[in-house]
Amino acid sequence: MVRTKIKIKRIENATTRQVTFSKRRGGLFKKAHDLSVLCDAEVAVIIFSSKGKLFHFGNPSMETVLKRYMKANGDPKAGDNGSSTDNVEADHLTVFTEKLKLLQSVVIGDDLERLSVRDIIYLEQQFHENLGRIRAKKDELMLERNNDLMQKMADTRRRTNVNTSMLNRLADFCSSDIIGSRTFVENEPADHVVGVPRTDTSRAGR
């Protein structure tokens, strides 16, 4: 069966257009990721939606690829990290915000009556994928927090053991010093002990 070629033209329905945009954007980013992994290439993709929203993908990172691009085109500011880093961080924040808005619209169910069954199935898949990533991130953060807590507890026990060992050594040292002093006093002749009168043996026989 010959597959009918779909004519590429602007989608008039706003909701369908948004769903198609999200689907095609995800596919484009996936292909860019596959290309970077399979061919060990540095890839950057920048997309602005019809409403001016920014979406981008970069591997190893958008900042790295853009700096290399500007350097290759002879931009003298390519080595300036200050404003470039701020812009990249702002872009990351924008993308994260847009993802949250998209996820929120799916959860609330805005304009679902205008979607086809295929679109709803796709949105449902996206929701479950996002939910899975959120749960995985939550488990990762909880594991890191538990590991940090265990490390702190181990450090506390180690410091406690060191302090206890030092106190025991100090107690043993003080105890042995006191016992040694007593032995010295008991074995010392009486005339060498302070406070004990010395006996005159020459006058005792008279």
Secondary structure, 3 states (H helix, E strand, C coil): CCCCCCCCCCCCCHHHHHHHHHHHHHHHHHHHHHHHHHCCCCEEEEEECCCCCEEEEEECCHHHHHHHHHHHCCCHHHHCCHHHHHHHHHHHHHHHHHHHHHHHHHHHCCCHHHCCHHHHHHHHHHHHHHHHHHHHHHHHHHHHHHHHHHHHHHHHHHHHHHHHHHHHHHHHHHHHHHHHHHHHHHHCCHHHCCCCCCCCHHHHCC
